[in-house]
Amino acid sequence: MIIATAGHIDHGKSSLVKAITGINTDRLPEEKKRGMSIDLGFAYQELENGTTLGFVDVPGHEKFVRNMLAGVTGIDYAMLIVAADDGPMPQTIEHLSILDLLGVSEGIVALTKIDRVDDDRLRMVEDEVNDILEGTCLKGSDIFRVSTPHGQGIDEVRNHLETMSDLLGDRSINGNFRLAIDRSFTVPGAGVIVTGSVFSGKVAIGDNLVLSPQGTHVRVRGIHAQNKESDVGFIGQRCAINITGGQLNKDDIHRGAWLLPKGVHRPIPRFDARISVLSNESKPLAHWTPVHVHLGAVEVPGRVAILGQKFINPGESGLVQIVLDRLIGALKGDGFIIRDQSAKRTLAGGRVIDPFSSARGRAKPERLAILNALDNDSIIDALLTLTKLLPSGLNFSSFIQSWNLTPDESMAVETSIELITIKTDDIITVFSPNHFDKISVSILNILRDWHEDNPEKPGPSSDILRKLLSIRLAKGIFKEILKVLVSDEKIIYSGSSFSLPGFENKLNGKDEILWKKIKPLLEKDKFQPPVVHALSDDLKMDPRIIQKFLVQIAKLNLVCQVAKNRFLLPYALKDLAEIIDLIGSKNASFGVREFRDKSGIGRNLAIEILEFFDRSGFTWRTGDTRKIVKPSSEIFGDIQ
């Protein structure tokens, strides 16, 4: 369990942690000289049950709230420290507000310096504390009376924390590993060490990770979890991780960076969120207000774009887009705080809804509907609603990345509800069955209308068909949908056109007669058919008429034009492509000679056909050799 202190300067936060753990968290010379915490301090207490409590001691001075914010993210429990002689002070209120905005709901109040006041004052301060806790996540928290110099109440606090550690237990080890780095240093003989709170998942020695947002690849060399040497570290622990890498430089690692797997590394310039404005603010939060954003351990300037309204009143919440001055790492559910431009006053806080948002159309009603769907703790409910809202499909790859799902978790979600999955390269898009059926029916209707209006023409190409569809789909996604329909035998693909089953291109009577004369001549030697001039000599016709006719019927996929004056029957071209598959699979590359010898055709014709294959995307020429780019079945598989 990770516990963070909170409270005003000189209220005894560091002294209480030292009394519990025996560790002085003020490590900097200036801290020891001035007797006040400036940066984060860390301490650990091993319990009788074998577990270890981790303490993050935060500075209480208003100048160092940014350091406090770096320490309270990713914690399990809070200790709000209030001095009995002072009572609640400005940073008491601000720290409590920050804990509330971040949703820290487990914690206690330690009423320190009780030896300096009488019982009446104690009761008065306790009433004041209960008043400020009212309406926050820590409402009703236990209050412990403590005197650090006399040891009074220390055992009670320690025992309570041990009990709460047992009750809360370990957090579920879900999601990919993410460590919010709040400190880095070097150790002679070991190298670079980074420390921080583990937000999610687990890490093991030997894991390959990335420092984000800079993108430096590193390997885990050693782990200290909760101040103990370990082979693994996981969510709910503070870890010190020894990392190594060829491009690693400690000076390039700053507070606010993340340590995480490559698949989670995706720096962002903005994110959409729902925020709550503090009720004690004197005026509404206006659109495009300049702010300082604190998320994880990072602090970055930015602006607040308010969505769907002009401002957010004090004490109210609303949807926003946070536009950042530089790239950071963030995922859905990450808590954050925004402070004013001078970084002196906390304004609001909230949680990330969509880390991969776009600046375009961010306030449109349809976009706000998507954000409201994403603003859900149930991933299944969010997924069901989103697929209903998005007729053009949901980018499932970005969705699972934003929710920080591991591959196994992603598969479990994908298979738990009925979805239609389309894969293009490394991107998965999912559709609700209803939307996918509507797309399929629309495609079939377009083809039916096309055939009725153009009985003499082949069906439309993929690009034309996509333009005729009312739903806007990415080119790659649309092609994969067509493949599904072809596989289900709902449509036919021939050459470069699509048609309904049973549709046949109809030549007029005159063209049909000419085709019956030309086809046997092309079939006679299917791999080496006559060129246009040879056909015109055999038929005693003008070669220009023959050329024009063959170009026309090539559009009907009755022939394939491989060169200006050379046309092959589709099945012959497919057979030649399969020969390439054979010689290309045995050799990494091949030349004209291998293809010529295997096919039995002349060198010039072999070159013409190979150049056609290059243009088709089947092969790729480098110098005098070629390699197969894609199997012939992907290019010519539907040729009849």
Buried (B, 14 or more C-beta within 10 A) or exposed (E): BBBBBBBBBBBBBBBBBBBBBEBBBBBEEEBEEEEBBBBBBBBBBEBEEEBBBBBBBBBBBBEBBBBBBBBBBBBBBBBBBBBBEBBBBEBBBBBBBBBBBBEBBBBBBBBBBBBEBEEEBBEBBBEBBBEBBEEBBBEEBEBBBBBBEEEBBBEBBBEEBBEBBEEEEEBEBBBBBBBBBBBBEEEEEEBBBBBBBBBBBBBEBEBEBBBBBBEBBBBBBBBBBBBEEBEBBBBBBBBBBBBEBEEBEEEEBEBBBBBBBEEBBBBBBBBBBBBBBBEEBEEBBEBEBEBBBBBBBBBBEBBBBBBBBEBBBBEBEBBBBBBBEEBBBBBBBBBBBBBBEEBEBBBBBBBBBBBBBEEEEBBEEEBBBBBBBBBBEEBEEBBBBBBEBBBBBBBBBBBBBBBBBBEEBBEEBBEEBEBBBBEBEEBBBBBBEEBBEBBBEBBBEBBEEBBEEEEEBBBBEBEEBBEBBEBEBBEBBBBBBBBBBBEEEBBBBBBBBBBBEEBEBEBEEEBEEBBEEBBEBBEEEBBBBBBBEBBBEEBEBEBEEBBEBBBBBBBBBBBBBBBEBBBBBBBBBBBBBEBBBEBBEEEEBBBBEBBBEBBEBEEEBBBBBBBBBBEBEBBBBEEEBBEBBEBBEEBBEBBE
